Amino acid sequence: MIKDIQQHHREEEIQIVKFENQNHYWIKELGFLSEELDFYKELLSNPLKEKTKIKQAKADVLLYELKKLKKWNDLYLQECYNSQNKLENQKECDQIDCDYAFLRAQLVIRRKIEKYIEEVQALKKAIFRFLKRNPEIITSFQN
């Protein structure tokens, strides 16, 4: 649930609301990416009578990368759920050291997820190019 920033919120509370909203977004995004990666895995695993060894080798490389990214997706999704719990604890912490550690941890998670999403996008582009050159994969998948 997206939370609004209220006029009475202090700066620290505003920061926490922003992190809560961002975390909510990442959970939604990573959940969708998980389904999407599973779909591509299924699509590329589809056996084809007309597949050549070259096509199969390329599909296998893409499948390997998909499986690797899926594992990272699951880890980052778990980090987001853990982060939600930390956000709740952060609301009760009024120490500067606690704030700094929390902010730093949130920024690290954010950078990891942003880099991960760039990797997923690059792999999806490679899959799209592969499927454009091999439309029979899509056709056989639909049947």
C-alpha positions as CSV (number, residue, x, y, z in Angstrom):
1,M,0.0,0.0,0.0
2,I,1.4,3.4,-1.0
3,K,1.6,5.8,1.9
4,D,1.2,9.5,1.6
5,I,3.5,12.0,3.2
6,Q,1.6,14.0,5.8
7,Q,2.2,17.6,6.6
8,H,3.0,16.8,10.3
9,H,5.8,14.3,9.4
10,R,9.3,15.1,10.4
11,E,12.2,14.6,7.9
12,E,13.1,11.2,9.3
13,E,9.5,10.1,9.0
14,I,9.3,11.4,5.4
15,Q,12.4,9.4,4.6
16,I,10.9,6.2,6.1
17,V,7.6,6.7,4.1
18,K,9.7,7.1,0.9
19,F,11.6,3.9,1.7
20,E,8.3,2.1,2.5
21,N,6.8,3.2,-0.9
22,Q,10.0,2.3,-2.7
23,N,10.1,-1.1,-1.1
24,H,6.5,-1.8,-1.9
25,Y,7.3,-0.9,-5.6
26,W,10.3,-3.3,-5.6
27,I,8.2,-6.1,-4.2
28,K,5.6,-5.7,-6.9
29,E,8.2,-5.3,-9.7
30,L,10.3,-8.3,-8.5
31,G,7.1,-10.4,-8.2
32,F,6.2,-9.6,-11.8
33,L,9.8,-10.2,-13.0
34,S,9.7,-13.6,-11.3
35,E,6.7,-14.6,-13.4
36,E,8.1,-13.1,-16.5
37,L,11.4,-15.0,-16.1
38,D,9.5,-18.3,-15.6
39,F,7.6,-17.6,-18.8
40,Y,10.8,-17.1,-20.8
41,K,12.3,-20.2,-19.3
42,E,9.3,-22.2,-20.4
43,L,9.4,-20.6,-23.8
44,L,13.0,-21.4,-24.4
45,S,12.8,-24.9,-22.9
46,N,10.1,-25.8,-25.5
47,P,11.6,-28.6,-27.6
48,L,11.5,-28.0,-31.4
49,K,11.8,-30.5,-34.1
50,E,13.4,-27.9,-36.4
51,K,16.0,-26.7,-33.8
52,T,19.5,-26.8,-35.0
53,K,22.5,-27.4,-32.7
54,I,23.3,-23.7,-33.0
55,K,19.8,-22.6,-32.0
56,Q,19.8,-25.1,-29.2
57,A,23.2,-23.9,-27.9
58,K,22.0,-20.3,-27.9
59,A,18.7,-21.2,-26.2
60,D,20.7,-23.1,-23.6
61,V,22.9,-20.1,-22.9
62,L,19.8,-17.9,-22.5
63,L,18.2,-20.5,-20.2
64,Y,21.3,-20.6,-18.0
65,E,21.2,-16.8,-17.7
66,L,17.5,-16.9,-16.9
67,K,17.9,-19.4,-14.2
68,K,20.8,-17.4,-12.7
69,L,18.7,-14.2,-12.7
70,K,15.7,-16.0,-11.3
71,K,17.8,-17.0,-8.3
72,W,18.9,-13.4,-7.8
73,N,15.3,-12.3,-8.2
74,D,14.2,-14.6,-5.3
75,L,17.1,-13.3,-3.1
76,Y,16.3,-9.6,-3.8
77,L,12.6,-10.2,-3.2
78,Q,13.5,-11.8,0.2
79,E,15.7,-8.8,0.9
80,C,12.7,-6.5,0.2
81,Y,10.5,-8.5,2.6
82,N,13.3,-8.3,5.3
83,S,13.6,-4.6,4.6
84,Q,9.9,-4.2,5.4
85,N,10.5,-5.6,8.8
86,K,13.6,-3.3,9.3
87,L,11.4,-0.3,8.3
88,E,9.1,-1.1,11.2
89,N,12.0,-1.3,13.6
90,Q,13.4,1.9,12.2
91,K,10.3,3.8,13.3
92,E,11.2,3.0,16.9
93,C,14.8,4.0,16.6
94,D,15.7,7.6,17.4
95,Q,19.5,7.3,17.4
96,I,21.7,8.9,14.7
97,D,23.8,5.7,14.3
98,C,20.6,3.7,13.8
99,D,19.4,6.2,11.1
100,Y,22.7,6.1,9.3
101,A,23.0,2.3,9.2
102,F,19.4,2.1,8.1
103,L,19.8,4.6,5.3
104,R,23.0,3.0,4.1
105,A,21.4,-0.4,4.0
106,Q,18.5,0.9,2.0
107,L,20.8,2.5,-0.5
108,V,22.8,-0.7,-0.9
109,I,19.6,-2.7,-1.6
110,R,18.4,0.0,-4.0
111,R,21.7,-0.1,-6.0
112,K,21.6,-3.9,-6.1
113,I,18.1,-4.0,-7.4
114,E,18.6,-1.3,-10.0
115,K,21.7,-3.1,-11.3
116,Y,19.8,-6.4,-11.3
117,I,16.9,-4.8,-13.3
118,E,19.4,-3.6,-15.9
119,E,20.8,-7.1,-16.2
120,V,17.3,-8.5,-16.6
121,Q,16.5,-5.9,-19.3
122,A,19.7,-6.8,-21.2
123,L,18.8,-10.5,-21.1
124,K,15.3,-9.8,-22.3
125,K,16.6,-7.9,-25.2
126,A,18.8,-10.8,-26.1
127,I,15.8,-13.2,-25.8
128,F,13.7,-10.9,-28.0
129,R,16.5,-10.8,-30.7
130,F,16.7,-14.6,-30.5
131,L,12.9,-15.0,-30.8
132,K,12.8,-12.6,-33.7
133,R,15.4,-14.6,-35.6
134,N,13.6,-17.9,-34.7
135,P,9.8,-17.2,-34.8
136,E,9.1,-20.9,-35.1
137,I,9.8,-21.1,-31.3
138,I,6.8,-18.9,-30.6
139,T,4.6,-20.7,-33.1
140,S,5.4,-24.1,-31.7
141,F,4.9,-22.8,-28.1
142,Q,1.4,-21.7,-29.0
143,N,0.4,-25.1,-30.3
